[in-house]
Amino acid sequence: MENYEKARDLAYEHVKVNLFLTMNEALKENPELLFEANNYEKNKEKLNIDNKDRDSWDEPEVYEFWAVDEWLYDKLTEKGEITFEYLDFYIWGRQTTGQAIYLDEVIQEIANE
């Protein structure tokens, strides 16, 4: 149970604000914005997609966009999560939804380190 408390504290301290609506609008204006994100291609590889034609492969699903501080941004990037900078924000493209952030496996791993 101690790791859940560490993960909860980590999320409360380093995850700043949900940017879902902001990023949805930004992606409407520039649909290719995510192609430049850290680990976007790596997440494509996780799906075992060999075709290099971006029009014919399923993009990694990003369900939520969160502003995080620089420390967590660096950790998430190292862990292979989709991250990028937009405007003055460090953004995490969260690929899970429906549960508290501190329950995400990647947050648990970072908290455990």
C-alpha positions as CSV (number, residue, x, y, z in Angstrom):
1,M,0.0,0.0,0.0
2,E,3.0,2.3,0.6
3,N,3.7,2.4,-3.2
4,Y,0.2,3.7,-3.9
5,E,0.7,6.5,-1.4
6,K,4.0,7.4,-3.1
7,A,2.4,7.3,-6.5
8,R,-0.5,9.4,-5.3
9,D,1.8,12.0,-3.8
10,L,3.9,12.0,-7.0
11,A,0.8,12.6,-9.1
12,Y,-0.5,15.4,-6.8
13,E,2.9,17.1,-6.8
14,H,3.9,16.8,-10.5
15,V,0.7,16.5,-12.6
16,K,-0.6,20.1,-13.0
17,V,-3.7,20.4,-15.1
18,N,-5.8,18.5,-17.6
19,L,-5.3,20.0,-21.1
20,F,-7.7,17.8,-23.0
21,L,-9.9,20.6,-24.4
22,T,-6.9,22.8,-25.3
23,M,-5.1,19.9,-27.1
24,N,-8.2,18.8,-28.9
25,E,-8.5,22.3,-30.4
26,A,-4.8,22.4,-31.2
27,L,-5.0,19.0,-33.0
28,K,-8.0,20.2,-35.0
29,E,-5.8,23.1,-36.3
30,N,-2.7,20.9,-36.7
31,P,-3.5,17.2,-36.9
32,E,0.1,16.2,-37.3
33,L,1.2,17.8,-34.0
34,L,1.5,14.4,-32.3
35,F,3.8,13.1,-35.0
36,E,6.6,15.2,-33.5
37,A,6.0,14.0,-29.9
38,N,8.7,12.1,-28.0
39,N,8.1,8.3,-28.3
40,Y,5.2,8.6,-30.8
41,E,7.1,6.4,-33.3
42,K,8.2,4.1,-30.4
43,N,4.6,3.6,-29.4
44,K,3.8,2.8,-33.1
45,E,6.5,0.1,-32.8
46,K,4.9,-1.3,-29.7
47,L,1.8,-1.9,-31.9
48,N,4.1,-4.0,-34.2
49,I,3.3,-1.9,-37.2
50,D,5.9,-2.2,-39.9
51,N,4.2,0.1,-42.5
52,K,5.9,3.5,-42.6
53,D,3.0,5.1,-44.3
54,R,1.3,7.2,-41.6
55,D,-2.0,7.2,-43.4
56,S,-2.3,3.4,-43.2
57,W,-1.3,2.7,-39.6
58,D,-3.4,3.1,-36.4
59,E,-2.0,6.0,-34.4
60,P,-1.3,5.3,-30.7
61,E,-4.4,6.2,-28.7
62,V,-4.0,9.2,-26.5
63,Y,-7.0,9.5,-24.3
64,E,-6.0,12.5,-22.1
65,F,-3.5,15.3,-22.2
66,W,-2.0,16.5,-18.9
67,A,0.4,19.3,-18.2
68,V,3.2,18.0,-16.0
69,D,6.3,19.6,-14.5
70,E,9.7,19.2,-16.1
71,W,10.8,16.5,-13.7
72,L,7.9,14.2,-14.5
73,Y,8.1,15.1,-18.2
74,D,11.7,13.8,-18.2
75,K,10.8,10.6,-16.3
76,L,7.8,9.9,-18.6
77,T,9.9,10.4,-21.7
78,E,12.5,8.0,-20.4
79,K,9.8,5.4,-19.7
80,G,8.6,5.6,-23.4
81,E,5.5,7.7,-22.8
82,I,4.2,10.2,-25.4
83,T,5.4,13.6,-24.3
84,F,5.9,16.9,-26.0
85,E,6.2,20.6,-25.3
86,Y,3.4,22.9,-26.5
87,L,3.1,26.6,-25.8
88,D,4.7,26.9,-22.3
89,F,3.6,23.4,-21.2
90,Y,5.3,20.1,-20.7
91,I,2.6,17.7,-21.9
92,W,2.0,14.0,-21.3
93,G,-0.2,12.1,-23.7
94,R,-1.8,9.7,-21.3
95,Q,-2.7,6.4,-23.0
96,T,-5.1,5.2,-20.3
97,T,-8.2,6.6,-18.8
98,G,-11.0,5.7,-16.4
99,Q,-8.8,5.5,-13.3
100,A,-6.8,7.8,-11.0
101,I,-3.5,8.8,-12.5
102,Y,-1.6,7.3,-9.6
103,L,-2.9,3.9,-10.6
104,D,-1.2,4.0,-14.0
105,E,1.6,1.5,-14.2
106,V,4.1,4.1,-15.4
107,I,3.4,6.3,-12.4
108,Q,3.7,3.3,-10.1
109,E,7.1,2.5,-11.6
110,I,8.4,6.1,-11.3
111,A,7.1,6.3,-7.7
112,N,8.9,3.0,-6.9
113,E,12.3,4.2,-8.1
